Amino acid sequence: MIMILGAASVGKTSVIRWLVPYLKENRIKPCLCKIDCLYTNDSETYRNLNVPYVVGLSGDICPDHFLVSNLCELWDWKEKQQCDSLIIETAGLCSRCCPATEHTLSVCVLDATASTHSAKKLGPMVTLSDFIVLTKIDMVSQAEREILIHSLSQLNQGAKIFPVDGLVGYGVESLGHAILSAPPVDVYDGDMLRHTMPSGVCSYCIGEKRVGSAFQQGVVGKIHFESGVSS
């Protein structure tokens, strides 16, 4: 099971569009899952890859919590499709969530044009990933790329970093080779998340619209104005 993580519009789907043909050329039969909230326009891209795929729309639920709640069912679906691997593309909305598990292969996709500080804001999505993919590398200089790679290596010393051009597929073969070289996992019994999810539930999680302390229950965070830090 391969999780493609990352913020919205960083190029996750473009990476998958080139990765799937590479896996098929190497006699691996993949299937795909796209997790999103209300709508996704990636179905046509997935359909053109000519592999089994399923789309999960989380609606009013956090998409990463929705994904984790369906992991076992997705694994069973992958087995029914008689596929060798399952590639899951996350919605990429919450930088704090990290739905990767110990048995999955975690691939974090980052936009090379973003600030060098942006990776730090992604937390466990970056620090606990097996592979980090830098997209849109054609839009930055070699020096900028090296600075970003150095910054990422400081955040996650064990991750392999792959610069990728999603428009032409440059760099995807190296990523695909690394994925194929990873130890296979045949069962997911006893699997665990690599990091805890954000705490919940608060009143707004279950539909409250009114603003004010009188309407807030559950896990509620407040700013300490003396220090400027939330709690």
C-alpha positions as CSV (number, residue, x, y, z in Angstrom):
1,M,0.0,0.0,0.0
2,I,1.5,3.3,-1.1
3,M,0.2,6.6,0.2
4,I,0.8,9.7,-1.8
5,L,0.6,12.6,0.7
6,G,0.9,16.3,0.3
7,A,-0.9,19.6,0.2
8,A,-3.5,20.5,-2.4
9,S,-2.2,21.3,-6.0
10,V,1.4,20.2,-5.4
11,G,1.3,17.6,-8.2
12,K,0.3,14.4,-6.5
13,T,-1.9,13.3,-9.4
14,S,0.8,14.1,-12.0
15,V,3.2,11.9,-10.1
16,I,0.7,9.0,-10.1
17,R,0.0,9.6,-13.8
18,W,3.7,8.7,-14.6
19,L,4.2,6.2,-11.8
20,V,1.4,3.8,-12.8
21,P,2.8,3.1,-16.3
22,Y,6.2,2.5,-14.8
23,L,4.9,-0.1,-12.4
24,K,2.9,-1.7,-15.2
25,E,6.0,-1.9,-17.3
26,N,7.6,-3.8,-14.5
27,R,4.8,-6.3,-14.3
28,I,3.2,-4.8,-11.2
29,K,-0.6,-4.5,-11.3
30,P,-1.7,-1.4,-9.3
31,C,-5.1,-0.1,-8.3
32,L,-5.9,3.4,-7.2
33,C,-7.9,5.2,-4.6
34,K,-8.5,9.0,-4.5
35,I,-9.7,10.5,-1.3
36,D,-11.3,14.0,-1.5
37,C,-14.0,16.0,0.3
38,L,-16.9,17.1,-1.9
39,Y,-15.7,16.6,-5.4
40,T,-12.7,15.4,-7.4
41,N,-11.8,15.9,-11.1
42,D,-9.2,13.2,-11.1
43,S,-11.5,10.4,-12.1
44,E,-10.8,10.9,-15.9
45,T,-7.0,10.8,-15.3
46,Y,-7.4,7.6,-13.3
47,R,-9.7,6.1,-15.9
48,N,-7.2,6.8,-18.7
49,L,-4.5,4.8,-16.7
50,N,-6.6,1.7,-17.4
51,V,-6.4,0.3,-13.8
52,P,-9.0,-0.4,-11.2
53,Y,-9.8,2.7,-9.2
54,V,-12.2,3.9,-6.5
55,V,-13.0,7.5,-5.3
56,G,-13.9,8.2,-1.7
57,L,-15.6,11.5,-0.8
58,S,-15.5,12.3,2.9
59,G,-18.2,14.9,2.9
60,D,-18.5,16.5,6.3
61,I,-15.7,14.3,7.8
62,C,-12.0,15.1,7.9
63,P,-10.7,13.4,4.7
64,D,-7.6,11.9,6.5
65,H,-9.8,10.5,9.3
66,F,-12.1,9.2,6.6
67,L,-9.2,7.5,4.9
68,V,-7.9,5.8,8.0
69,S,-11.4,4.6,8.8
70,N,-11.5,2.8,5.4
71,L,-8.0,1.4,5.2
72,C,-8.9,-2.2,6.0
73,E,-11.8,-2.1,3.5
74,L,-9.5,-0.6,0.9
75,W,-7.0,-3.4,1.4
76,D,-9.8,-6.0,1.0
77,W,-11.0,-4.2,-2.2
78,K,-7.4,-4.3,-3.5
79,E,-7.3,-8.1,-2.9
80,K,-10.6,-8.6,-4.7
81,Q,-9.2,-6.7,-7.7
82,Q,-6.2,-9.2,-7.6
83,C,-3.8,-6.2,-7.7
84,D,-0.2,-6.2,-6.5
85,S,-0.3,-2.7,-5.0
86,L,-2.7,0.0,-3.9
87,I,-1.8,3.6,-4.5
88,I,-3.8,6.0,-2.3
89,E,-3.9,9.8,-3.1
90,T,-5.0,11.8,-0.1
91,A,-7.0,15.0,-0.2
92,G,-4.1,17.1,1.1
93,L,-6.1,19.6,3.2
94,C,-4.7,19.3,6.8
95,S,-1.0,19.7,7.4
96,R,-1.2,18.2,10.9
97,C,-2.8,14.9,9.8
98,C,-0.6,12.0,8.7
99,P,-2.7,9.0,7.7
100,A,0.4,6.9,6.9
101,T,0.8,3.6,8.8
102,E,3.8,1.6,9.7
103,H,3.1,-1.0,7.0
104,T,2.4,1.5,4.2
105,L,5.0,3.2,2.0
106,S,4.7,6.9,2.6
107,V,5.5,9.3,-0.2
108,C,5.2,13.0,0.6
109,V,4.9,15.4,-2.4
110,L,6.1,19.0,-2.1
111,D,6.1,21.9,-4.4
112,A,9.6,23.1,-5.1
113,T,8.4,26.6,-5.8
114,A,7.1,27.0,-2.2
115,S,9.1,28.6,0.6
116,T,11.9,26.6,2.2
117,H,9.9,27.1,5.4
118,S,6.8,25.4,4.1
119,A,8.0,21.9,4.7
120,K,8.3,22.5,8.4
121,K,4.6,23.3,8.5
122,L,3.6,19.9,7.3
123,G,4.9,18.2,10.4
124,P,4.7,14.4,10.5
125,M,3.7,14.2,6.8
126,V,7.3,15.2,6.0
127,T,9.3,14.0,9.0
128,L,7.8,10.4,8.9
129,S,7.8,9.8,5.2
130,D,9.9,7.2,3.5
131,F,10.2,9.2,0.3
132,I,9.9,12.9,-0.5
133,V,9.1,14.0,-4.0
134,L,9.9,17.6,-5.2
135,T,7.6,18.6,-8.1
136,K,7.7,21.7,-10.4
137,I,11.5,21.5,-10.4
138,D,11.6,23.1,-13.8
139,M,10.5,26.4,-12.2
140,V,13.4,26.8,-9.7
141,S,17.1,27.1,-10.2
142,Q,19.6,24.3,-9.3
143,A,20.8,26.3,-6.3
144,E,17.3,26.8,-5.0
145,R,16.7,23.1,-5.4
146,E,19.8,22.2,-3.5
147,I,18.8,24.5,-0.6
148,L,15.4,22.9,-0.4
149,I,16.8,19.4,-0.5
150,H,19.3,20.3,2.3
151,S,16.4,21.7,4.4
152,L,14.3,18.5,3.8
153,S,17.3,16.3,4.7
154,Q,17.5,18.1,8.0
155,L,13.8,17.5,8.8
156,N,13.9,13.8,7.7
157,Q,17.4,12.3,7.6
158,G,16.1,8.9,6.6
159,A,14.0,9.8,3.6
160,K,15.1,9.5,0.0
161,I,14.4,12.7,-2.0
162,F,13.4,12.6,-5.6
163,P,13.1,15.7,-7.8
164,V,10.4,15.1,-10.3
165,D,9.0,17.0,-13.3
166,G,5.3,16.0,-13.5
167,L,4.8,17.5,-17.0
168,V,7.3,15.2,-18.7
169,G,7.8,12.5,-16.1
170,Y,11.5,13.2,-15.4
171,G,12.6,11.5,-12.1
172,V,9.6,9.2,-11.8
173,E,11.6,6.1,-12.8
174,S,14.0,6.7,-9.8
175,L,11.0,6.9,-7.5
176,G,9.4,3.8,-9.1
177,H,12.6,1.8,-8.7
178,A,12.8,2.8,-5.0
179,I,9.2,1.7,-4.5
180,L,9.8,-1.6,-6.2
181,S,12.9,-2.1,-4.0
182,A,11.0,-1.6,-0.8
183,P,10.1,-4.8,1.2
184,P,6.6,-6.0,0.3
185,V,3.9,-6.2,2.9
186,D,1.4,-9.0,2.5
187,V,-0.9,-8.5,5.5
188,Y,-2.1,-5.4,7.5
189,D,-3.1,-7.2,10.7
190,G,-1.8,-5.2,13.7
191,D,-0.9,-2.1,11.6
192,M,-0.7,1.2,13.4
193,L,-0.5,4.9,12.4
194,R,2.9,6.4,12.4
195,H,1.6,9.5,14.3
196,T,-1.5,10.4,16.2
197,M,-4.3,12.3,14.6
198,P,-5.3,15.8,15.9
199,S,-7.4,15.7,19.0
200,G,-11.2,16.0,18.7
201,V,-14.2,16.2,19.0
202,C,-15.3,19.7,19.5
203,S,-18.8,21.3,19.0
204,Y,-18.0,22.5,15.5
205,C,-17.0,19.0,14.5
206,I,-20.5,17.8,15.0
207,G,-22.3,20.7,13.3
208,E,-22.4,23.7,15.7
209,K,-22.6,27.0,13.9
210,R,-22.9,29.5,16.7
211,V,-19.7,31.3,17.7
212,G,-18.8,31.9,21.4
213,S,-17.5,30.1,24.4
214,A,-21.1,29.2,25.6
215,F,-21.5,27.0,22.5
216,Q,-18.1,25.3,22.7
217,Q,-17.7,21.8,24.2
218,G,-15.3,18.9,23.9
219,V,-11.6,19.5,23.0
220,V,-11.3,23.2,22.6
221,G,-8.0,25.2,22.1
222,K,-7.6,28.8,23.3
223,I,-4.9,31.3,22.7
224,H,-2.8,32.5,25.6
225,F,-2.6,36.2,24.7
226,E,0.2,36.8,27.1
227,S,2.5,34.4,25.3
228,G,0.8,34.5,21.8
229,V,0.7,30.7,21.8
230,S,-2.5,28.6,21.5
231,S,-3.3,25.9,24.0
